[in-house]
């Protein structure tokens, strides 16, 4: 099977070195300039909890936290994040102790197939970090960028409200 680097024009492209702190650990990578943050996380860092859904920034399955803010990692080039701190779903738990959002999702059965759950949880943590969710309507609006085919939205909102209530 031919790859992009099998073509002479593509072979001339130089890789870019970058450093990322992912889930509290410093990592160094050498990437082609067009590699997305999502693909770097999944393929080079072997963190497959972050999911590839639509690849257009419309479903939120690829949501991660960059310097505490939620982003769609499929829309960002890895080279744009040199020096950043990234938290994926794998980095939320503290060893065997689940993150409060992870536990709340379990408590409220806020997932069915589970495919969107990592992005939902990372987006919910970003929403909490933003401090703008004062009501259930705020939660629904701020989570509107994350789609769930199974329709667990009510339970997802319940889980987020639980964690927000614990922080109050």
MIKEGU-718168 format. One line per 2 residues: their letters; for each residue x, y, z of N, C-alpha, C. Coordinates in Angstrom, 3 decimals. Layout:
a = X:Y:Z:X:Y:Z:X:Y:Z  ... .
***
This chain:
xx = 0.838:-1.170:0.000:0.000:0.000:0.000:0.890:1.243:0.000  0.612:2.181:-0.860:1.384:3.421:-0.940:0.991:4.354:0.200 .
xx = 1.948:5.093:0.700:1.676:6.110:1.717:1.990:7.469:1.115  1.610:8.506:1.846:1.891:9.860:1.361:3.383:10.079:1.167 .
xx = 4.192:9.441:1.998:5.633:9.650:1.895:6.251:8.911:0.719  5.470:8.079:0.030:5.979:7.401:-1.156:6.043:8.331:-2.368 .
xx = 5.428:9.481:-2.255:5.433:10.451:-3.341:6.585:11.435:-3.131  7.373:11.712:-4.162:8.553:12.565:-4.010:8.256:13.928:-3.373 .
xx = 7.174:14.568:-3.764:6.872:15.886:-3.200:6.588:15.792:-1.708  5.901:14.751:-1.277:5.572:14.571:0.135:6.797:14.156:0.941 .
xx = 7.696:13.400:0.324:8.886:12.941:1.033:9.787:14.102:1.425  9.680:15.213:0.719:10.496:16.385:1.011:9.994:17.152:2.231 .
xx = 8.816:16.852:2.711:8.256:17.551:3.868:8.990:17.110:5.124  9.401:18.075:5.905:10.123:17.796:7.139:9.142:17.615:8.292 .
xx = 9.520:16.762:9.205:8.713:16.599:10.417:9.009:17.755:11.370  8.099:17.937:12.302:8.213:18.993:13.297:8.318:18.329:14.661 .
xx = 9.294:18.763:15.455:9.441:18.243:16.805:8.587:19.074:17.749  7.919:18.396:18.671:7.130:19.107:19.663:7.107:18.343:20.965 .
xx = 6.835:19.086:22.027:6.714:18.516:23.370:5.326:18.807:23.895  4.710:17.796:24.455:3.388:17.936:25.047:3.398:17.275:26.417 .
xx = 2.759:17.905:27.368:2.533:17.253:28.649:1.146:16.634:28.554  1.106:15.314:28.505:-0.157:14.600:28.346:-0.419:13.804:29.618 .
xx = -1.544:14.110:30.226:-1.952:13.423:31.458:-0.846:13.458:32.510  -0.183:14.621:32.600:0.835:14.841:33.621:2.231:14.374:33.285 .
xx = 2.416:13.839:32.098:3.719:13.298:31.712:4.220:13.989:30.445  5.478:14.417:30.446:6.067:15.086:29.287:6.384:14.063:28.203 .
xx = 5.953:14.376:26.970:6.206:13.517:25.814:6.804:14.358:24.697  7.709:13.758:23.952:8.286:14.418:22.777:7.885:13.617:21.544 .
xx = 7.511:14.359:20.504:7.058:13.731:19.266:7.726:14.407:18.079  7.782:13.681:16.984:8.184:14.222:15.703:7.035:13.904:14.748 .
xx = 6.377:14.945:14.246:5.160:14.738:13.455:5.226:15.481:12.127  4.490:14.967:11.181:4.302:15.706:9.931:3.384:16.891:10.227 .
xx = 3.547:17.985:9.527:2.812:19.208:9.868:1.284:19.079:9.827  0.762:18.120:9.089:-0.688:18.017:8.942:-1.340:17.015:9.900 .
xx = -0.574:16.445:10.803:-1.121:15.469:11.756:-1.986:16.204:12.780  -3.202:15.719:12.946:-4.093:16.339:13.928:-3.702:15.898:15.335 .
xx = -4.123:16.696:16.298:-3.894:16.326:17.690:-4.570:14.994:17.994  -5.762:14.785:17.450:-6.467:13.516:17.653:-5.631:12.334:17.170 .
xx = -5.106:12.426:15.971:-4.321:11.317:15.431:-3.022:11.114:16.204  -2.399:12.185:16.654:-1.204:12.041:17.477:-1.551:11.303:18.768 .
xx = -2.634:11.707:19.429:-3.020:11.064:20.688:-3.319:9.583:20.486  -4.074:9.270:19.452:-4.493:7.878:19.233:-3.352:7.002:18.716 .
xx = -2.568:7.506:17.756:-1.608:6.658:17.060:-0.185:6.753:17.583  0.237:7.923:18.004:1.614:8.050:18.485:1.687:7.941:20.005 .
xx = 0.691:8.462:20.711:0.707:8.380:22.172:-0.039:7.140:22.673  -0.725:6.424:21.775:-1.469:5.201:22.107:-2.536:5.437:23.170 .
xx = -3.165:6.608:23.122:-4.265:6.944:24.031:-5.556:6.887:23.216  -6.145:5.720:23.167:-7.279:5.491:22.275:-8.633:5.792:22.906 .
xx = -8.637:6.309:24.128:-9.906:6.702:24.743:-10.558:7.847:23.997  -9.757:8.742:23.458:-10.271:9.840:22.649:-10.708:9.245:21.313 .
xx = -11.959:9.469:20.952:-12.536:8.791:19.791:-12.564:9.681:18.551  -12.472:9.031:17.401:-12.651:9.707:16.120:-14.075:9.418:15.682 .
xx = -14.876:10.460:15.636:-16.267:10.307:15.225:-16.454:10.842:13.824  -16.828:12.105:13.746:-17.148:12.706:12.450:-15.921:13.245:11.724 .
xx = -14.849:13.548:12.461:-13.632:14.141:11.905:-13.879:15.533:11.318  -14.968:16.177:11.748:-15.310:17.525:11.280:-15.640:18.476:12.427 .
xx = -15.426:18.054:13.673:-15.695:18.908:14.822:-17.162:19.062:15.152  -17.992:18.160:14.685:-19.432:18.305:14.892:-19.996:17.377:15.954 .
xx = -19.256:16.317:16.332:-19.844:15.336:17.251:-19.278:15.402:18.662  -18.066:15.903:18.837:-17.470:16.028:20.161:-16.830:14.769:20.702 .
xx = -16.817:13.673:19.945:-16.221:12.427:20.437:-14.727:12.584:20.712  -14.093:13.555:20.068:-12.649:13.752:20.192:-12.277:14.819:21.224 .
xx = -13.218:15.243:22.041:-12.964:16.335:22.986:-11.913:15.941:24.018  -10.924:16.817:24.167:-9.897:16.703:25.203:-9.746:18.077:25.839 .
xx = -8.994:18.120:26.925:-8.725:19.390:27.595:-7.307:19.832:27.256  -7.177:21.058:26.783:-5.870:21.647:26.508:-5.746:22.860:27.410 .
xx = -4.780:22.800:28.311:-4.609:23.846:29.315:-5.928:24.126:30.030  -6.696:23.059:30.300:-7.945:23.147:31.045:-9.174:23.487:30.236 .
xx = -8.997:23.816:28.963:-10.122:24.180:28.103:-10.442:23.043:27.148  -11.714:22.843:26.884:-12.128:21.751:26.003:-11.984:22.162:24.538 .
xx = -11.484:21.233:23.768:-11.338:21.466:22.331:-11.693:20.183:21.587  -12.039:20.327:20.327:-12.213:19.186:19.433:-10.847:18.898:18.824 .
xx = -10.243:17.804:19.250:-8.871:17.514:18.829:-8.756:17.150:17.360  -9.876:16.818:16.710:-9.823:16.501:15.275:-9.639:17.756:14.429 .
xx = -9.910:18.914:15.006:-9.819:20.174:14.257:-8.508:20.924:14.494  -7.658:20.371:15.327:-6.436:21.076:15.686:-5.222:20.286:15.224 .
xx = -4.290:20.971:14.619:-3.037:20.338:14.238:-2.185:20.155:15.490  -1.504:19.041:15.577:-0.672:18.770:16.749:0.379:19.861:16.948 .
xx = 0.943:20.367:15.851:2.010:21.368:15.957:1.526:22.666:16.597  0.231:22.887:16.631:-0.333:24.088:17.257:-0.264:24.020:18.781 .
xx = 0.064:22.851:19.301:-0.008:22.648:20.752:1.340:22.387:21.405  2.410:22.701:20.713:3.738:22.524:21.285:3.806:23.232:22.639 .
xx = 4.185:22.502:23.666:4.313:23.071:25.005:3.039:23.050:25.834  1.924:22.641:25.253:0.645:22.651:25.972:0.510:21.451:26.907 .
xx = -0.421:21.604:27.823:-0.787:20.537:28.749:-2.120:19.971:28.305  -2.150:18.687:28.051:-3.340:18.025:27.517:-3.801:16.958:28.502 .
xx = -5.109:16.913:28.717:-5.703:15.859:29.535:-6.717:15.137:28.668  -6.547:13.821:28.599:-7.486:12.960:27.883:-8.301:12.201:28.929 .
xx = -9.253:11.421:28.482:-10.063:10.626:29.400:-9.184:9.735:30.279  -8.073:9.245:29.730:-7.173:8.386:30.501:-6.502:9.128:31.655 .
xx = -6.431:10.445:31.567:-5.744:11.227:32.589:-6.638:11.790:33.678  -7.921:11.541:33.615:-8.825:12.099:34.624:-8.824:11.317:35.932 .
xx = -8.772:10.009:35.856:-8.793:9.191:37.077:-7.486:9.371:37.840  -7.536:9.073:39.124:-6.350:9.111:39.970:-6.025:7.665:40.344 .
xx = -5.238:7.012:39.502:-4.959:5.591:39.700:-6.241:4.786:39.546  -6.575:4.024:40.554:-7.795:3.217:40.526:-9.028:4.005:40.953 .
xx = -8.825:5.214:41.441:-9.947:6.037:41.903:-10.478:6.864:40.731  -11.731:6.627:40.394:-12.341:7.343:39.274:-12.466:8.830:39.569 .
xx = -12.403:9.618:38.517:-12.693:11.046:38.605:-14.167:11.187:38.983  -14.552:12.230:39.712:-15.964:12.397:40.073:-16.925:12.357:38.886 .
xx = -16.531:12.888:37.751:-17.407:12.819:36.575:-17.544:11.391:36.067  -16.462:10.647:36.065:-16.540:9.250:35.642:-17.487:8.476:36.559 .
xx = -17.361:8.709:37.873:-18.239:8.028:38.818:-19.684:8.467:38.638  -19.898:9.747:38.417:-21.264:10.264:38.226:-21.897:9.683:36.965 .
xx = -21.113:9.509:35.906:-21.650:8.892:34.690:-22.094:7.463:34.971  -21.349:6.764:35.801:-21.749:5.409:36.195:-23.000:5.472:37.069 .
xx = -22.984:6.355:38.071:-24.109:6.476:39.004:-25.423:6.768:38.290  -25.362:7.557:37.216:-26.570:7.997:36.518:-26.799:7.252:35.208 .
xx = -26.032:6.191:34.967:-26.162:5.416:33.736:-26.184:6.356:32.525  -25.171:7.228:32.485:-25.116:8.290:31.485:-24.405:7.855:30.209 .
xx = -24.479:6.588:29.908:-23.907:6.078:28.663:-24.608:4.774:28.323  -24.657:4.479:27.061:-25.182:3.187:26.645:-24.087:2.477:25.870 .
xx = -23.879:2.878:24.635:-22.816:2.205:23.883:-21.443:2.644:24.387  -21.333:3.857:24.930:-20.090:4.345:25.512:-19.146:5.034:24.554 .
xx = -19.446:5.030:23.261:-18.515:5.605:22.292:-18.280:7.095:22.539  -19.329:7.834:22.825:-19.196:9.280:23.022:-18.772:9.644:24.428 .
xx = -18.786:8.686:25.351:-18.577:8.981:26.769:-17.256:9.691:27.068  -16.111:9.277:26.517:-14.874:10.019:26.827:-14.959:11.498:26.454 .
xx = -15.493:11.786:25.276:-15.652:13.181:24.861:-16.658:13.918:25.717  -17.733:13.244:26.096:-18.743:13.850:26.961:-18.126:14.225:28.313 .
xx = -17.369:13.301:28.878:-16.774:13.554:30.193:-15.734:14.670:30.119  -14.882:14.653:29.098:-13.899:15.737:28.957:-14.592:17.070:28.727 .
xx = -15.649:17.070:27.933:-16.394:18.308:27.705:-17.049:18.782:28.999  -17.589:17.857:29.771:-18.209:18.219:31.050:-17.172:18.817:31.999 .
xx = -15.961:18.257:32.024:-14.918:18.826:32.881:-14.554:20.227:32.406  -14.483:20.419:31.094:-14.226:21.755:30.557:-15.330:22.720:30.942 .
xx = -16.565:22.288:30.865:-17.717:23.101:31.255:-17.584:23.504:32.728  -17.206:22.571:33.576:-17.019:22.870:34.996:-15.877:23.866:35.177 .
xx = -14.777:23.657:34.451:-13.642:24.579:34.528:-14.037:25.992:34.126  -14.927:26.117:33.146:-15.377:27.429:32.665:-16.204:28.166:33.700 .
xx = -16.897:27.423:34.568:-17.693:28.047:35.628:-18.923:28.786:35.140  -19.453:28.419:33.970:-20.607:29.142:33.419:-21.917:28.383:33.542 .
xx = -21.884:27.179:34.094:-23.102:26.367:34.164:-23.801:26.595:35.505  -24.835:27.413:35.479:-25.578:27.694:36.700:-26.905:26.966:36.766 .
xx = -27.303:26.351:35.667:-28.603:25.681:35.628:-28.526:24.488:34.681  -29.571:23.683:34.718:-29.650:22.534:33.810:-29.704:23.015:32.358 .
xx = -30.398:24.111:32.103:-30.432:24.669:30.746:-29.036:25.091:30.297  -28.235:25.662:31.215:-26.853:26.020:30.883:-26.054:24.773:30.521 .
xx = -26.230:23.717:31.312:-25.517:22.463:31.040:-25.881:21.956:29.655  -27.164:21.922:29.349:-27.609:21.433:28.039:-27.019:22.267:26.904 .
xx = -27.023:23.574:27.070:-26.484:24.455:26.031:-24.976:24.258:25.882  -24.260:24.209:27.003:-22.811:24.105:26.965:-22.329:22.724:26.515 .
xx = -23.185:21.717:26.609:-22.847:20.371:26.151:-23.398:20.085:24.756  -23.978:21.078:24.112:-24.643:20.845:22.822:-23.680:20.451:21.703 .
xx = -22.397:20.633:21.892:-21.422:20.228:20.887:-21.048:18.756:20.951  -21.619:18.041:21.898:-21.341:16.611:22.048:-22.597:15.824:21.741 .
xx = -22.501:14.967:20.737:-23.656:14.189:20.309:-23.608:12.776:20.877  -24.797:12.255:21.184:-24.930:10.892:21.695:-26.009:10.201:20.877 .
xx = -25.625:9.199:20.133:-26.597:8.462:19.313:-27.620:7.725:20.173  -27.219:7.313:21.367:-28.112:6.533:22.229:-29.141:7.395:22.947 .
xx = -28.938:8.697:23.014:-29.904:9.593:23.632:-29.849:9.634:25.142  -28.665:9.525:25.713:-28.515:9.536:27.169:-28.414:10.952:27.734 .
xx = -28.911:11.946:27.021:-28.719:13.347:27.406:-29.233:13.672:28.806  -30.393:13.149:29.172:-30.955:13.428:30.496:-30.018:12.896:31.580 .
xx = -29.527:11.692:31.392:-28.636:11.098:32.379:-27.284:11.807:32.411  -26.826:12.262:31.265:-25.565:13.018:31.208:-25.722:14.314:31.987 .
xx = -26.829:15.016:31.776:-27.080:16.257:32.526:-27.180:15.962:34.018  -27.828:14.855:34.402:-27.911:14.464:35.822:-26.515:14.269:36.408 .
xx = -25.649:13.591:35.673:-24.288:13.323:36.145:-23.513:14.630:36.337  -23.634:15.537:35.399:-22.915:16.817:35.508:-23.474:17.627:36.668 .
xx = -24.795:17.637:36.819:-25.395:18.350:37.956:-24.899:17.782:39.285  -24.741:16.467:39.364:-24.245:15.841:40.590:-22.870:16.396:40.947 .
xx = -21.970:16.444:39.968:-20.605:16.907:40.232:-20.609:18.402:40.516  -21.393:19.174:39.806:-21.487:20.603:40.102:-22.002:20.828:41.514 .
xx = -22.982:20.014:41.936:-23.521:20.120:43.287:-22.490:19.773:44.351  -21.625:18.836:44.051:-20.573:18.451:44.988:-19.535:19.564:45.144 .
xx = -19.389:20.391:44.127:-18.400:21.481:44.154:-18.958:22.737:44.816  -20.273:22.803:44.978:-20.893:24.023:45.528:-20.648:24.145:47.027 .
***
